[in-house]
């Protein structure tokens, strides 16, 4: 989903409506929780998987080594990250 799609979907509701995040764990328990924060950053998780559906993003193409620290840094296009906190 792109930001413009999210805005279009949210515009269907009263702007004063509360927004929650929803996810289902592997045991089929569904969590409905407040959004903790919204950020802009790297689409990869700590295991190197991208959360973008059908993504053709290749780790090697969008990461580089920081010359000072030697750490891998993301150099690809950032994404909007909606933090739902711990579930």
ZIGI-V940584 format. One record per residue. N is the residue number from 1. PHI is phi in whole degrees, 0 to 359 (NA if undefined). NEAR is the number of other C-alpha atoms within 10 Angstrom. Layout:
BEGIN
n=[N & N]
phi=[PHI & PHI]
near=[NEAR & NEAR]
END
This chain:
BEGIN
n=[1 & 2 & 3 & 4 & 5 & 6 & 7 & 8 & 9 & 10 & 11 & 12 & 13 & 14 & 15 & 16 & 17 & 18 & 19 & 20 & 21 & 22 & 23 & 24 & 25 & 26 & 27 & 28 & 29 & 30 & 31 & 32 & 33 & 34 & 35 & 36 & 37 & 38 & 39 & 40 & 41 & 42 & 43 & 44 & 45 & 46 & 47 & 48 & 49 & 50 & 51 & 52 & 53 & 54 & 55 & 56 & 57 & 58 & 59 & 60 & 61 & 62 & 63 & 64 & 65 & 66 & 67 & 68 & 69 & 70 & 71 & 72 & 73 & 74 & 75 & 76 & 77 & 78 & 79 & 80 & 81 & 82 & 83 & 84 & 85 & 86 & 87]
phi=[NA & 264 & 304 & 298 & 292 & 297 & 299 & 298 & 295 & 292 & 292 & 283 & 247 & 301 & 300 & 271 & 289 & 294 & 244 & 237 & 264 & 223 & 210 & 241 & 275 & 299 & 269 & 71 & 276 & 261 & 257 & 236 & 225 & 295 & 288 & 277 & 194 & 232 & 231 & 228 & 184 & 287 & 279 & 269 & 272 & 293 & 263 & 87 & 263 & 273 & 273 & 273 & 300 & 64 & 293 & 259 & 293 & 255 & 309 & 296 & 283 & 238 & 231 & 218 & 270 & 290 & 298 & 276 & 258 & 80 & 281 & 286 & 237 & 280 & 238 & 276 & 287 & 292 & 234 & 280 & 246 & 260 & 275 & 262 & 76 & 280 & 236]
near=[7 & 9 & 10 & 9 & 10 & 10 & 10 & 11 & 10 & 13 & 10 & 8 & 10 & 8 & 9 & 6 & 8 & 8 & 12 & 12 & 14 & 12 & 12 & 11 & 9 & 6 & 6 & 8 & 8 & 12 & 13 & 13 & 15 & 14 & 14 & 12 & 10 & 11 & 11 & 11 & 14 & 19 & 18 & 15 & 9 & 6 & 6 & 10 & 12 & 17 & 11 & 12 & 7 & 7 & 8 & 8 & 15 & 12 & 14 & 9 & 10 & 14 & 15 & 15 & 12 & 11 & 8 & 6 & 8 & 9 & 11 & 13 & 13 & 19 & 13 & 16 & 11 & 12 & 15 & 13 & 13 & 13 & 13 & 17 & 11 & 6 & 10]
END
